[in-house]
Amino acid sequence: MPVQYLALLRGINVGGKNIIKMADLKASFESMGFSDVTTYIQSGNVVFASVEKDNARLIDRIEKELSKRFSYTSRLVLVAHPEMKKIVAGAPKGFGDEPDVYRYDVIFLKDPLTPAEAMEQVSTRDGVDQAYKGKYVLYFSRLISRASQSRLSRIISLPMYQNMTIRNWNTTTRLLAIMNKEKE
């Protein structure tokens, strides 16, 4: 029985670098033998099904193939459907409830980085940012009116940033909805 996954690609279609059309990305996943392939927006979100159940092998295979096909160093975070359900359900109480006041992001982590390790290195500014440790991810919110003072952008300069990718809350919940629909 195939397992449904979400591949969150890092560093594509950002700032004019590593430009990959979603149709080409979808075709690449299909050529690797994955089924029910769906892409969502240009930031490299791919829902697919595979009979392979070993996450490490899947990640290695996909990263190698994408690196070769698109001539860039592919890095991705892989999330199985049951994990994605837990990520959305496990958000802190009220997370995402005030989109006119706060920006909400989910920081997805790539093994071997753990939420506890990541949380130790993430800094927040009092009155602007809040960060929460989840089972698989970090949840980060920042006050829109003071977004320029947020410390979220400092994450990019940390070595651990290579083992994470960030999606906003709306994208995260939409990806789960896509996965739920594909599962039907």
C-alpha positions in Angstrom: 0.0 0.0 0.0 1.5 3.4 -1.0 2.3 6.0 1.6 1.5 9.6 0.9 4.3 12.1 1.4 5.0 15.8 1.2 8.4 16.9 -0.2 9.3 20.4 0.9 12.1 21.6 -1.3 14.6 24.2 -0.1 15.8 27.1 -2.1 14.0 26.8 -5.4 12.4 29.8 -7.2 13.7 32.2 -4.6 15.3 35.5 -5.7 15.7 34.3 -9.3 17.8 31.2 -8.3 17.2 27.6 -9.0 14.2 28.2 -11.1 12.1 25.1 -11.6 8.7 25.0 -13.3 6.2 23.1 -11.3 5.2 21.1 -14.4 8.9 20.0 -14.7 9.1 19.2 -11.0 5.9 17.1 -11.2 7.2 15.3 -14.3 10.5 14.5 -12.5 8.6 12.9 -9.5 6.5 10.9 -11.9 9.6 9.7 -13.8 10.9 8.4 -10.5 7.9 6.2 -10.3 5.9 8.1 -7.7 2.1 8.3 -8.1 -0.6 10.9 -7.3 1.9 13.7 -7.8 0.6 17.2 -7.1 2.5 20.4 -6.7 1.4 23.5 -4.8 2.6 27.0 -5.5 6.1 27.8 -6.8 8.1 27.3 -3.6 8.6 23.6 -4.1 5.8 21.7 -2.4 5.2 18.2 -3.8 2.6 15.7 -2.6 3.1 12.2 -3.9 2.6 8.5 -3.1 5.3 5.9 -2.9 5.5 2.2 -1.8 8.9 3.0 -0.3 8.5 3.5 3.4 12.2 4.3 4.3 12.3 8.1 4.6 16.1 8.3 4.4 16.2 6.3 1.2 13.4 8.3 -0.3 15.1 11.6 0.6 18.5 10.4 -0.8 16.9 9.2 -4.0 14.8 12.4 -4.6 17.7 14.8 -3.7 20.1 13.0 -6.1 17.6 12.9 -9.0 16.6 16.5 -8.6 20.2 17.7 -8.2 21.1 15.9 -11.4 18.0 16.9 -13.4 17.9 20.6 -12.4 21.7 21.2 -11.9 21.5 22.5 -8.3 22.1 21.0 -4.9 18.7 19.6 -3.9 17.8 19.6 -0.2 14.3 18.7 1.1 12.3 17.9 4.1 10.0 14.9 3.8 6.8 14.6 5.7 4.5 11.6 5.7 0.7 12.2 5.8 0.3 11.0 9.4 3.1 13.4 10.6 1.5 16.3 8.7 -1.8 15.7 10.5 0.0 15.8 13.8 1.9 19.0 12.8 -1.3 20.9 12.1 -3.2 19.4 15.0 -0.2 20.0 17.4 0.0 23.8 16.7 -0.1 25.9 19.9 -3.6 27.0 21.0 -4.6 30.0 19.0 -1.9 29.6 16.4 -3.1 31.0 13.1 -6.2 32.6 14.6 -5.3 36.3 14.1 -3.9 36.6 10.6 -4.5 40.4 10.6 -2.2 40.8 13.7 0.4 38.0 13.3 2.3 36.2 10.6 2.5 32.5 11.4 5.2 30.2 10.1 6.0 26.5 10.5 9.7 25.6 10.5 10.1 22.1 9.1 13.2 20.3 10.2 15.4 17.8 8.3 17.0 14.9 10.2 19.2 14.9 12.2 18.0 18.3 13.5 15.5 18.0 16.3 13.0 20.5 17.5 14.8 20.7 20.9 18.2 21.5 19.2 16.6 24.0 16.8 14.7 25.8 19.6 18.0 26.3 21.5 19.3 28.4 18.6 16.2 30.3 17.6 16.1 33.8 19.2 12.9 35.8 19.6 12.4 39.5 20.4 10.1 40.1 23.3 6.8 41.6 22.3 7.4 40.8 18.6 8.1 37.0 18.2 7.0 33.8 19.7 8.5 30.4 19.0 7.1 27.1 20.1 8.6 23.6 19.9 6.4 20.9 18.3 7.0 17.2 18.0 8.4 17.5 14.4 8.6 21.3 13.8 8.9 24.7 15.3 6.0 27.1 15.2 6.9 30.8 14.9 4.7 33.9 15.0 5.5 37.5 14.7 3.6 40.7 15.1 2.9 42.2 11.7 3.0 45.8 12.9 6.6 45.1 14.1 7.7 42.5 11.5 10.8 44.5 10.6 12.0 43.9 14.2 11.4 40.2 14.1 14.4 37.8 14.6 13.0 35.2 12.2 15.4 36.4 9.4 18.4 35.7 11.7 17.7 32.0 11.3 19.0 32.2 7.7 22.6 33.0 9.1 22.7 29.9 11.4 24.4 26.7 10.2 21.3 24.7 11.1 19.3 26.6 8.5 20.6 24.1 5.9 18.4 21.5 7.8 15.2 23.4 7.7 12.6 25.0 5.5 9.9 27.4 6.4 6.3 27.5 5.2 3.6 29.9 6.3 0.6 28.6 8.2 -1.8 29.0 5.3 0.4 27.0 3.0 0.9 24.4 5.7 -2.8 23.9 6.3 -3.5 24.0 2.5 -0.9 21.2 2.0 -2.6 19.1 4.6 -5.9 19.7 2.8 -4.4 18.5 -0.5 -3.0 15.4 1.3 -6.3 14.7 2.8 -8.0 15.0 -0.5 -5.5 12.8 -2.3 -5.9 10.2 0.4 -9.7 9.8 -0.4 
